[in-house]
Amino acid sequence: MATATEAPASVTAEGPTSHTQNQADALAKLREPFQPNQISKLPKIWCGKCSKSQYKVCDDHTRERCDVCAGKMTSAHLHLDYVGHAELTGRLLEADPLWTWEPMAFDADGLPKFDQHGGLWIRLTVAGHTRLGYGDAQEKTGPNAVKEAIGDALRNAGMRFGAALTLWSKTDMDEADAQKKNLSTEPSREDRLEDLYGLMQKRWGHLGGMRALKVMVGEESFHESQVRDPAGQLRLFGQIIDDRILELLDQEKTQKFMSAARSGWNDLAATEKNLEDARAKKLLDVTIPFGTPETPTRIEDLLVTRIAELKGKPNEPSATATSEQGAAGSDPIDHLMSQVQNHWADFTELTKTLAEAGRRNQLAREVEGPLGTQVQFGAMVTARIAELKAMAQKQAQDAEQAAHTRDSQRSAA
């Protein structure tokens, strides 16, 4: 007698069968709550300033031992309940001993393919049903990153089946509450000033950015706040920005002028006109890098030399240089000493004068020093620059110490 073969339930059966009932039971098993001993605590920092800090704790919070997660970290953290890889695997085996997963794609070596973010898409199949999941390595690296991504993807896909769904919901709400708390905390005036100061450093070479920063500083009344300039000196925030805008405007004017000068570099008439334009725009004493190797060169010297080259004649002193000598004396050292006297307390201007003396071969000239003795011009100016820088550094250290003392007193209060 021929043996009868039972047709698959999915083809001929009408209504629920033992096969579909087993599937339903397996899926229901996935949705059962996990026991407390199967749930772990994952600490997560909610304070943005703590997260960005080198030691993961900002001035507004403290590092302490947590009674919940046993970790020593910033007090600005919460705990996310989660089910680990092992606990989820055990639940999947209880629901369906034949459960399986596979990556959505494979790479050229036949291994699971990770996306450009380091994440992994998978298919999780339980009791004949498949759900998608996505996991990432949570900033881990190496082999641990691969295992972390797989475990995270399984938890994510398992959640689509209802596994630990209540934990996922609680985690989302806890994170949302922490984010709301973080956003609702108004930054202090000190924090805002620090943010604007950092913005100034980023925009230091951009004219439009510095102008926009000036508006922000004015609107928030930080114009008269004391901050350090690039030289380390304490100055008014608004004044530093204003001075830098003027510097950038001068640089822009110089760049436009030099672009025009280069276009007429081989034309004698054009170069002579550029010299007159430089005089009218007060650019004669502006120095620019020129030559190979590049050296600081006054625009006037550059154009006068070029005119002499185009005329085929030796370089002659310019009218401006002659008038300068007439005003300060026939000897160039007289003009240089006048500059030193006018800018004795400004090391930036003294540095420019020192450079000019080098171009005019006046560094070794004997002059009367501050104490009435004869000294070399270059040595005198160099010593004064060093003295001013030391004074500025001492002032900066004193201000920093005073600020530290105020912070300590504030903390004690």
Secondary structure as GFF3:
##gff-version 3
##sequence-region A 1 413
A	DSSP	alpha_helix	9	12	.	.	.	ID=ss1
A	DSSP	alpha_helix	18	30	.	.	.	ID=ss2
A	DSSP	three_ten_helix	36	38	.	.	.	ID=ss3
A	DSSP	beta_strand	39	45	.	.	.	ID=ss4
A	DSSP	alpha_helix	48	52	.	.	.	ID=ss5
A	DSSP	beta_strand	63	65	.	.	.	ID=ss6
A	DSSP	beta_strand	72	74	.	.	.	ID=ss7
A	DSSP	beta_strand	77	83	.	.	.	ID=ss8
A	DSSP	alpha_helix	85	95	.	.	.	ID=ss9
A	DSSP	beta_strand	100	103	.	.	.	ID=ss10
A	DSSP	beta_strand	120	126	.	.	.	ID=ss11
A	DSSP	beta_strand	129	135	.	.	.	ID=ss12
A	DSSP	alpha_helix	143	160	.	.	.	ID=ss13
A	DSSP	alpha_helix	165	184	.	.	.	ID=ss14
A	DSSP	alpha_helix	189	202	.	.	.	ID=ss15
A	DSSP	alpha_helix	207	219	.	.	.	ID=ss16
A	DSSP	beta_strand	226	228	.	.	.	ID=ss17
A	DSSP	beta_strand	234	236	.	.	.	ID=ss18
A	DSSP	alpha_helix	237	263	.	.	.	ID=ss19
A	DSSP	alpha_helix	268	280	.	.	.	ID=ss20
A	DSSP	beta_strand	287	290	.	.	.	ID=ss21
A	DSSP	beta_strand	295	298	.	.	.	ID=ss22
A	DSSP	alpha_helix	299	311	.	.	.	ID=ss23
A	DSSP	alpha_helix	319	328	.	.	.	ID=ss24
A	DSSP	alpha_helix	332	342	.	.	.	ID=ss25
A	DSSP	alpha_helix	347	359	.	.	.	ID=ss26
A	DSSP	beta_strand	366	368	.	.	.	ID=ss27
A	DSSP	beta_strand	374	376	.	.	.	ID=ss28
A	DSSP	alpha_helix	377	412	.	.	.	ID=ss29
###
